[in-house]
């Protein structure tokens, strides 16, 4: 159940970050409210996750998956280019999360 909550927390955080892009510096009401709501939901779910998943594991997955997902959304839907440096960075994030988990982050 902890990992399901973590997945939902990551989804909420990614949605909030995407909404923030559309808030235009918090000058648009609805995207700004979605950003706020998304981050509240994300942190509540993350807090619930930490009841059963160690903080090192949860945060590594949260940060890595969230960063990779937002980067992918930027490239696929927001017109941000894909280049070797970005692709390498995303791959390194994923490898880092795996290494932390294998190395005993939990």
Backbone torsions as a table, in degrees:
resi	resn	phi	psi	omega
1	UNK	NA	-34.3	-179.6
2	UNK	-60.1	-40.4	-179.1
3	UNK	-73.6	-29.9	174.6
4	UNK	-65.8	-42.8	176.7
5	UNK	-63.4	-38.9	178.7
6	UNK	-64.4	-41.7	177.0
7	UNK	-60.3	-42.3	178.1
8	UNK	-66.6	-37.7	177.8
9	UNK	-63.8	-42.0	178.8
10	UNK	-64.7	-43.3	178.8
11	UNK	-60.5	-41.9	179.5
12	UNK	-65.3	-40.5	-179.7
13	UNK	-67.5	-40.9	178.6
14	UNK	-65.4	-42.2	177.3
15	UNK	-63.0	-41.2	179.5
16	UNK	-64.6	-41.6	179.6
17	UNK	-66.3	-39.6	177.4
18	UNK	-65.3	-42.4	177.3
19	UNK	-62.2	-34.7	179.5
20	UNK	-61.5	-36.8	177.2
21	UNK	-58.4	-40.7	-178.1
22	UNK	-81.5	-9.3	180.0
23	UNK	-75.3	-13.0	-178.7
24	UNK	50.2	59.6	178.3
25	UNK	70.9	32.5	-177.7
26	UNK	61.9	30.2	177.3
27	UNK	-96.3	-10.0	176.2
28	UNK	-109.1	128.1	-171.1
29	UNK	-62.2	-57.2	-171.1
30	UNK	-65.2	-45.7	175.4
31	UNK	-62.8	-33.2	178.2
32	UNK	-65.9	-43.0	178.1
33	UNK	-66.0	-38.7	176.7
34	UNK	-64.0	-37.9	176.7
35	UNK	-61.1	-49.8	-179.9
36	UNK	-60.4	-49.1	179.8
37	UNK	-61.3	-43.2	-179.6
38	UNK	-61.0	-42.7	179.5
39	UNK	-69.8	-37.2	176.5
40	UNK	-61.7	-48.6	179.4
41	UNK	-60.9	-43.8	-178.9
42	UNK	-59.4	-46.2	-177.7
43	UNK	-72.0	-34.5	175.5
44	UNK	-63.7	-45.5	179.5
45	UNK	-66.5	-38.5	176.7
46	UNK	-62.8	-41.5	178.3
47	UNK	-61.2	-40.1	177.8
48	UNK	-67.3	-37.5	178.0
49	UNK	-58.7	-39.7	-175.1
50	UNK	-68.7	-6.7	173.6
51	UNK	-70.1	-28.6	-174.5
52	UNK	-125.4	-13.6	-179.0
53	UNK	-118.1	137.3	-178.7
54	UNK	-63.7	151.3	-174.4
55	UNK	-63.8	-38.3	179.7
56	UNK	-63.2	-45.5	178.9
57	UNK	-65.8	-49.3	-177.8
58	UNK	-60.7	-44.3	-176.7
59	UNK	-70.9	-37.5	177.6
60	UNK	-60.9	-45.3	179.7
61	UNK	-67.9	-44.6	179.8
62	UNK	-56.3	-52.9	-175.9
63	UNK	-67.6	-45.3	-177.6
64	UNK	-66.8	-50.3	-178.4
65	UNK	-66.4	-40.9	179.6
66	UNK	-64.0	-44.4	179.5
67	UNK	-64.3	-46.0	-180.0
68	UNK	-63.9	-41.7	-179.5
69	UNK	-65.6	-44.3	179.8
70	UNK	-65.7	-39.6	177.5
71	UNK	-63.0	-42.1	179.1
72	UNK	-64.9	-42.7	177.4
73	UNK	-60.6	-42.7	178.4
74	UNK	-59.6	-43.0	-178.5
75	UNK	-73.5	-39.8	-174.6
76	UNK	-81.2	-35.8	-170.6
77	UNK	-120.8	-16.7	-174.1
78	UNK	-114.0	12.7	174.1
79	UNK	75.2	15.0	177.1
80	UNK	-82.7	135.5	-174.8
81	UNK	-72.5	156.5	173.8
82	UNK	-105.6	128.7	175.0
83	UNK	-139.2	174.9	-176.2
84	UNK	-60.8	-39.2	-178.8
85	UNK	-63.9	-44.2	179.1
86	UNK	-64.7	-45.4	-179.9
87	UNK	-62.7	-42.1	177.4
88	UNK	-63.5	-42.4	178.7
89	UNK	-60.9	-44.6	178.7
90	UNK	-63.3	-42.6	178.9
91	UNK	-63.6	-39.3	178.6
92	UNK	-65.9	-36.5	176.2
93	UNK	-61.1	-47.4	-179.6
94	UNK	-62.7	-45.3	177.6
95	UNK	-61.4	-39.9	179.1
96	UNK	-62.4	-41.9	178.1
97	UNK	-63.3	-44.4	179.1
98	UNK	-61.3	-46.4	-179.2
99	UNK	-62.0	-43.5	178.2
100	UNK	-59.3	-42.3	-179.8
101	UNK	-69.3	-39.7	177.7
102	UNK	-70.3	-30.2	-178.0
103	UNK	-83.4	4.2	174.7
104	UNK	96.2	34.0	176.5
105	UNK	-68.3	-12.8	-179.2
106	UNK	-112.9	NA	NA
